[in-house]
Amino acid sequence: MRKTFLPYCRPHVDEGDVASVVDALRNHWLTTGPKARAFEDRFAELTGARHAVGLNSATAGIHLALVALGVGPGDEVVLPSLSFVSAANCVRHCGALPVFCDVEPDTLCLSVRSVDAVVTERTKVVVSMPYSGRPVGIGALRAYTRGRGIALIEDAALGVGTLDAGRWPGSESDAAIFSFYATKNLTTGEGGMLVTNDDDLADRVRRLALHGMDRDAWKRYAAGGTWRYDVTMTGYKYNLPDMAAALGLAQLDKLAVMQERRAQIAARYCEAIASIAGIGVAALGRMGSLDRHSWCFFPIAVDEGAGLSRDEVVVAMREANIGTSVHYIPSHLFTAYAQGDHDLPNTEQAWAQLISLPLFPSMSDQDVEDVLEALAGAVERVSASVA
């Protein structure tokens, strides 16, 4: 057993990241300014989107996308329950009704079939989510929503590095929103980015993100700026500061290297887990030749039919000094969302079996083997306790 605890996740921050943030501090411009604009430009180029708007969280991006699309009271928004609750919260903040759809058992993503089962004449938006960073199959979903006049948003919080039929999230949908939280593939500590090819949507989101103002501080106070501004709509305070953007810029410089390391770790996990009885890799089904998994986290499924308990395996892993997580507690099981009749059998079966193993770029090969050894030992221990 390891002598030290291996956390579920650790941000990959090096001296280049530190130097980039220090440079932003020495520029004496701390709020949204030149670093934020440079980060937006580089991210737009990376994803192929016409517009990228930096924000202080992905949650802010989802909220603003819904507002910009006119979601309000009386509207319904379809989204998976097997996701983080932020998207459902944003729907409620707009006064609309979140309608949870099931996921497919082999992908743990929503599908045209699962969406169609809950769509009504009040459906305004569908929000997709690439579970663990695996592509959704956005082309089919876009064709379905477009044919019904429904907007499509991608909750791409896990999607940095994901390719869906060879394209980044945001290529097919009305907008995609990425997260740069501390556990994500690219981090700014806290932060997010909305990308879109819709000029009007981008303009509305950019103004909504800063109180509805038509000029931010950089445009007002930098050389050649003017103090006058107008408030053209009722907005929010969701802008991304330059210090966070500076960290994002440095992270972009090494993103390809970090993604390659994630893929290497995931490949080793897949190879070894194939020989651990009662454990399978979750959500791998139906990956196309042009698809790419971002491996934001590595989910496994514990076979309760084989006498294993997910919760007991988690405890045994922790006792072996290995941290884990569970993605996700379905939103419809929370007290705030438990009202109503939710028919989500695949979601409820999947979540009770899921564990996310440690996966981050700075893991050593020995760290990876320690995880696999602990997992095999945990399964053996739990199985023995049941026998």
C-alpha positions in Angstrom: 0.0 0.0 0.0 1.1 3.6 -0.7 2.5 5.5 2.2 1.1 8.8 1.0 -2.4 9.7 -0.1 -2.9 10.1 -3.9 -5.7 12.6 -4.4 -8.4 12.1 -7.0 -7.2 15.2 -8.9 -4.3 17.6 -8.7 -4.0 20.7 -11.0 -0.9 20.6 -13.3 0.7 23.9 -12.4 4.3 24.5 -13.2 6.7 27.5 -13.2 5.5 28.7 -16.6 2.0 29.1 -15.1 3.4 30.9 -12.1 5.4 33.2 -14.4 2.4 34.0 -16.5 0.3 35.0 -13.5 3.2 37.1 -12.1 3.5 38.9 -15.5 -0.2 39.8 -15.3 0.2 41.2 -11.8 3.2 43.3 -12.9 1.2 44.7 -15.8 -1.0 46.4 -13.1 -4.2 45.3 -14.9 -6.0 42.8 -12.8 -9.6 42.7 -14.0 -10.7 41.9 -17.6 -8.2 43.3 -20.0 -5.5 42.4 -22.5 -4.8 38.9 -21.1 -8.5 38.0 -21.1 -8.8 39.2 -24.7 -5.7 37.2 -25.7 -7.0 34.1 -24.0 -10.4 34.4 -25.8 -8.6 34.9 -29.2 -6.4 31.8 -28.7 -9.3 29.7 -27.5 -11.5 30.6 -30.4 -8.6 29.7 -32.8 -8.1 26.4 -31.0 -11.8 25.4 -31.2 -12.5 26.9 -34.6 -15.3 29.1 -33.2 -16.0 32.6 -34.5 -16.4 33.9 -31.0 -15.1 33.0 -27.5 -16.2 34.9 -24.4 -14.3 34.5 -21.2 -16.3 34.2 -18.0 -15.8 33.6 -14.3 -17.3 30.1 -14.5 -18.9 27.6 -16.8 -22.1 28.0 -14.8 -22.1 31.7 -15.7 -21.8 30.7 -19.4 -24.7 28.3 -19.2 -26.9 30.9 -17.5 -26.0 33.6 -20.0 -26.6 31.3 -23.0 -30.1 30.5 -21.6 -30.8 34.2 -21.0 -29.5 35.2 -24.4 -31.7 32.6 -26.1 -34.7 34.1 -24.4 -35.4 31.2 -21.9 -38.0 32.3 -19.3 -41.1 31.3 -17.4 -43.3 28.7 -19.2 -40.3 27.3 -21.1 -38.8 23.8 -20.6 -35.2 22.9 -20.9 -34.2 19.2 -21.5 -31.0 18.0 -19.9 -29.5 14.9 -18.4 -29.8 14.3 -14.7 -26.5 12.4 -14.7 -24.5 15.7 -14.7 -23.5 18.4 -12.3 -26.5 20.3 -11.0 -25.3 23.7 -12.2 -27.1 23.5 -15.5 -30.4 22.7 -13.8 -29.9 25.5 -11.4 -29.4 27.9 -14.3 -32.6 26.8 -15.9 -34.5 27.6 -12.6 -32.7 31.0 -12.3 -34.3 31.8 -15.7 -37.7 30.9 -14.3 -38.0 27.9 -16.6 -38.5 24.2 -15.9 -35.6 21.7 -16.1 -36.8 18.4 -17.6 -34.5 15.5 -17.0 -33.9 12.9 -19.7 -32.3 9.5 -19.4 -28.9 8.5 -20.7 -27.8 5.7 -22.9 -26.3 2.8 -20.9 -23.2 2.5 -23.1 -22.3 6.2 -23.4 -23.9 7.7 -20.3 -24.8 10.6 -22.5 -28.3 11.8 -23.7 -29.4 10.8 -27.2 -32.0 11.7 -29.7 -34.1 8.8 -28.3 -33.9 9.9 -24.7 -34.5 13.6 -25.6 -37.5 12.7 -27.8 -39.1 10.8 -24.9 -39.5 14.1 -22.8 -39.7 16.9 -25.4 -43.0 18.8 -25.4 -44.3 21.9 -27.3 -42.8 24.0 -24.4 -39.3 22.8 -25.0 -37.1 25.8 -25.7 -33.6 24.4 -25.3 -31.7 21.0 -25.1 -28.5 21.0 -23.0 -26.1 18.1 -23.8 -23.1 17.0 -21.8 -20.2 14.8 -22.9 -20.0 12.4 -20.0 -16.4 12.2 -18.7 -15.3 14.0 -21.9 -16.5 11.4 -24.4 -18.3 12.8 -27.5 -22.1 12.9 -27.5 -22.8 12.4 -31.2 -23.8 16.1 -31.5 -24.6 15.9 -35.3 -27.6 13.7 -34.8 -28.8 15.8 -31.9 -28.4 19.0 -33.9 -30.4 17.7 -36.7 -33.2 16.6 -34.3 -33.4 20.0 -32.5 -33.1 22.1 -35.7 -36.0 20.3 -37.2 -38.1 21.2 -34.2 -37.0 24.8 -33.7 -35.3 23.9 -30.5 -32.0 25.6 -29.5 -29.0 23.3 -28.5 -26.4 24.2 -25.9 -23.4 22.0 -25.1 -22.5 21.9 -21.4 -18.9 21.2 -22.4 -17.5 21.6 -18.9 -15.6 18.4 -19.4 -15.0 19.0 -23.1 -11.5 20.6 -23.4 -9.8 18.2 -25.7 -13.0 16.4 -26.9 -13.6 15.9 -30.6 -17.0 14.9 -31.8 -16.7 13.6 -35.4 -13.4 15.5 -35.5 -14.8 18.9 -34.3 -14.7 20.7 -30.9 -17.9 21.3 -29.0 -19.6 24.5 -30.3 -19.2 23.6 -33.9 -22.7 22.3 -34.4 -24.6 23.8 -31.4 -25.8 27.3 -30.7 -23.2 27.6 -28.0 -20.8 25.4 -26.0 -19.5 26.3 -22.6 -16.2 25.0 -21.2 -15.1 24.9 -17.6 -11.6 25.9 -16.3 -12.3 24.8 -12.7 -9.4 23.3 -10.8 -10.2 19.7 -11.7 -10.6 20.3 -15.4 -8.1 19.6 -18.3 -7.2 23.2 -18.5 -7.5 25.4 -15.4 -7.7 29.0 -14.5 -8.6 28.2 -10.9 -12.1 29.4 -11.5 -13.4 30.3 -15.0 -15.1 29.3 -18.1 -15.5 30.1 -21.8 -18.5 30.3 -24.0 -17.9 29.7 -27.7 -20.4 30.3 -30.5 -20.6 31.0 -34.3 -23.6 33.2 -33.7 -22.6 36.9 -33.9 -25.8 38.2 -32.1 -25.6 35.6 -29.4 -21.9 36.4 -28.7 -22.7 40.1 -28.5 -25.5 39.6 -26.1 -23.5 37.3 -23.9 -20.5 39.6 -23.8 -22.8 42.5 -22.7 -24.8 40.4 -20.2 -21.6 39.3 -18.6 -20.7 42.8 -17.4 -23.9 44.5 -16.1 -25.3 45.0 -19.7 -22.6 47.6 -20.3 -21.5 48.3 -23.9 -17.9 49.1 -22.8 -15.7 47.2 -20.3 -13.1 48.8 -18.1 -10.3 48.1 -20.6 -12.1 50.0 -23.3 -12.8 52.9 -20.8 -9.5 53.3 -18.9 -6.8 52.2 -21.3 -5.0 54.7 -23.5 -7.4 56.1 -26.0 -10.5 55.0 -24.0 -13.4 57.1 -22.9 -15.3 57.1 -19.6 -18.7 57.1 -21.2 -20.7 53.9 -21.5 -24.3 52.8 -21.9 -26.2 50.0 -20.2 -28.2 48.4 -22.9 -29.8 45.5 -21.0 -30.1 44.2 -17.4 -26.9 42.2 -16.9 -24.7 40.3 -14.4 -21.2 40.3 -13.1 -19.6 37.2 -14.8 -16.4 38.6 -16.4 -13.0 36.7 -16.4 -10.1 38.7 -14.7 -6.7 39.0 -16.3 -4.9 37.0 -13.6 -7.1 34.0 -14.3 -6.8 34.4 -18.1 -3.0 34.6 -17.7 -3.0 31.2 -16.1 -5.2 30.0 -18.9 -2.8 31.2 -21.6 0.1 29.3 -20.0 -2.1 26.2 -19.7 -2.9 26.4 -23.4 0.9 26.3 -24.2 1.1 22.8 -22.7 -2.4 21.5 -23.4 -1.4 19.0 -26.1 1.2 17.5 -23.7 -1.3 17.3 -20.9 -3.9 15.6 -23.1 -1.4 13.1 -24.3 -0.5 12.1 -20.7 -4.2 11.8 -19.9 -4.6 9.5 -22.9 -1.6 7.4 -21.8 -3.0 6.9 -18.3 -6.5 6.1 -19.6 -5.0 3.5 -22.0 -3.1 1.8 -19.1 -6.3 1.8 -17.0 -8.3 0.2 -19.8 -5.7 -2.5 -20.3 -5.4 -3.5 -16.7 -9.1 -3.2 -15.7 -10.0 -5.7 -18.3 -8.5 -8.4 -16.0 -10.2 -7.2 -12.8 -13.4 -9.2 -12.3 -16.5 -7.2 -11.5 -15.1 -3.9 -12.8 -15.6 -2.3 -16.2 -14.7 1.0 -17.9 -17.9 3.1 -18.1 -19.2 5.1 -21.1 -16.9 3.8 -23.8 -19.5 2.7 -26.3 -19.9 3.9 -29.9 -16.7 5.9 -30.4 -16.2 6.8 -34.0 -12.9 7.0 -35.9 -12.9 10.9 -35.7 -14.0 11.0 -32.1 -11.6 11.9 -29.3 -12.1 11.4 -25.6 -10.8 14.2 -23.4 -10.5 11.9 -20.3 -11.5 14.7 -17.9 -12.1 11.9 -15.5 -11.9 8.1 -15.7 -15.1 6.4 -14.7 -15.4 2.7 -13.8 -18.6 0.7 -13.1 -18.8 -1.7 -10.2 -20.8 -4.8 -11.0 -23.2 -5.1 -8.1 -24.6 -8.3 -9.6 -21.2 -9.8 -8.9 -21.6 -9.1 -5.2 -19.6 -5.8 -5.2 -20.7 -2.6 -3.5 -19.6 0.7 -5.0 -19.5 2.4 -1.6 -17.5 -0.3 0.0 -15.0 -0.2 -2.9 -14.6 3.5 -2.4 -13.9 3.0 1.3 -11.4 0.3 0.6 -9.6 2.5 -1.9 -9.4 5.3 0.6 -8.0 3.0 3.2 -5.3 2.1 0.6 -4.4 5.8 0.3 -6.2 6.3 -3.1 -8.7 9.1 -3.5 -11.7 8.7 -5.8 -14.8 10.6 -6.7 -18.3 9.8 -8.1 -19.7 11.4 -11.2 -22.5 12.2 -10.6 -25.2 12.1 -8.0 -28.1 12.6 -10.4 -29.8 16.0 -10.1 -33.3 14.5 -9.7 -32.2 12.7 -6.5 -31.4 16.0 -4.7 -34.1 17.4 -2.4 -34.4 20.5 -4.5 -35.3 18.5 -7.6 -37.0 15.4 -6.2 -40.5 16.6 -6.9 -42.2 15.1 -9.9 -42.2 11.7 -11.6 -38.8 10.9 -13.0 -38.5 7.8 -15.2 -34.7 7.5 -15.6 -33.8 3.8 -15.2 -30.5 4.0 -16.9 -29.4 7.0 -14.9 -30.3 5.4 -11.6 -28.7 2.1 -12.4 -25.5 3.7 -13.7 -24.8 6.2 -10.9 -25.0 3.6 -8.2 -22.1 1.7 -9.8 -19.8 4.6 -10.8 -16.4 5.5 -9.4 -14.0 8.0 -10.9 -10.3 7.0 -10.5 -7.4 9.5 -10.2 -6.4 10.9 -13.6 -4.2 14.0 -13.9 -1.1 14.7 -16.0 1.4 14.9 -13.2 0.7 11.3 -12.1 3.7 9.1 -12.3 3.7 5.6 -13.8 4.0 4.3 -10.3 1.0 6.3 -9.2 -1.0 4.7 -11.9 0.1 1.2 -10.9 -0.7 2.1 -7.2 -4.3 2.9 -8.3 -4.7 -0.4 -10.1 -3.2 -2.4 -7.3 -5.5 -0.7 -4.8 -8.5 -1.3 -7.0 -7.7 -5.0 -7.4 -7.2 -5.3 -3.7 -10.4 -3.4 -2.9 -12.4 -5.7 -5.2 -10.8 -8.8 -3.6 -11.5 -7.5 -0.1 -15.1 -6.5 -0.7 -15.8 -9.8 -2.5 -14.4 -11.7 0.4 -16.5 -9.9 2.9 -19.6 -10.8 1.0 -18.7 -14.5 0.4 
